[in-house]
């Protein structure tokens, strides 16, 4: 399997996600010294921080196709995000009733 992207690994880390939650709660913390004119790398990092924050929320809501093990592998995360994009109307409670759905444990 392809190795994980270090930027994504950092974005999903507990420390970064904790900082992000604090920022969302209005605490005066920042990831970068510069607050404007962010580089492309900084934009990409912030995008992944938001994505992993969203995925962690789905895990807390007990989404049947997502768990911590999936977050450990970029390819599995990409597969979940692609599935979710292709099936935006499918609700998690509907998945539990379908036969043949494989849930990674």
C-alpha positions as a printed Julia matrix, in Angstrom:
105×3 Matrix{Float64}:
   0.0    0.0    0.0
   1.17   3.51  -0.78
   2.66   5.33   2.25
   0.58   8.04   3.9
   1.1   11.68   3.0
   2.93  13.38   5.93
   0.77  16.5    5.56
  -2.4   14.45   5.99
  -0.86  12.5    8.88
  -0.15  15.79  10.64
  -3.62  17.17   9.83
  -5.36  14.19  11.47
  -3.11  14.14  14.55
  -4.71  14.64  17.93
  -2.76  17.83  18.66
  -3.79  19.52  15.42
  -7.41  18.42  15.75
  -7.45  19.74  19.33
  -6.07  23.1   18.16
  -8.67  23.2   15.4
 -11.52  22.55  17.87
 -10.17  25.37  20.06
 -10.05  27.69  17.05
 -13.64  26.77  16.15
 -14.65  27.51  19.74
 -13.23  31.01  19.41
  -9.99  30.66  21.33
  -7.16  32.86  19.98
  -4.89  30.14  18.58
  -3.43  29.79  15.1
  -1.6   27.17  13.08
   0.66  29.65  11.3
   2.52  32.85  12.12
   1.25  34.48   8.94
  -2.5   35.07   8.99
  -2.84  36.25   5.41
  -1.25  35.37   2.07
  -1.2   31.66   2.92
   0.88  29.41   0.7
  -0.63  26.59  -1.36
   0.8   24.1    1.14
  -0.88  25.93   4.04
  -4.21  25.93   2.18
  -3.89  22.21   1.5
  -3.05  21.54   5.15
  -6.09  23.51   6.35
  -8.3   21.65   3.9
  -7.16  18.29   5.32
  -7.59  19.53   8.9
 -11.23  20.35   8.08
 -11.76  17.04   6.28
 -10.4   14.99   9.18
 -12.4   17.04  11.67
 -15.53  16.22   9.68
 -14.61  12.53   9.52
 -13.98  12.41  13.27
 -17.44  13.9   13.82
 -18.92  11.14  11.64
 -17.07   8.54  13.72
 -18.5   10.05  16.9
 -21.96   9.77  15.31
 -21.23   6.06  14.71
 -21.25   6.14  10.9
 -21.38   2.45   9.89
 -18.75   2.75   7.14
 -16.19   4.73   9.09
 -13.93   4.13  12.08
 -10.5    5.08  13.44
  -8.8    2.26  11.51
  -9.94   3.74   8.2
  -8.48   7.13   9.14
  -5.03   5.51   9.46
  -4.83   4.94   5.68
  -5.05   7.77   3.15
  -6.3    5.4    0.44
  -9.2    4.19   2.6
 -10.09   7.78   3.51
 -10.05   8.74  -0.17
 -12.31   5.76  -0.97
 -14.79   6.8    1.73
 -14.79  10.43   0.57
 -15.35   9.33  -3.05
 -18.19   7.0   -2.0
 -19.77   9.81   0.01
 -19.5   12.2   -2.94
 -21.15   9.67  -5.27
 -23.91   8.83  -2.76
 -24.79  12.1   -0.98
 -28.39  11.05  -0.28
 -27.61   7.77   1.5
 -28.21   8.07   5.22
 -26.1    6.06   7.7
 -29.21   4.43   9.18
 -30.11   3.06   5.73
 -26.71   1.38   5.45
 -27.23  -0.63   8.6
 -30.25  -2.32   7.05
 -28.64  -3.18   3.71
 -27.22  -6.64   3.2
 -23.72  -7.03   1.77
 -22.27  -3.86   3.25
 -18.78  -4.57   4.55
 -17.79  -2.57   7.6
 -14.07  -2.45   8.33
 -13.39  -3.33  11.96
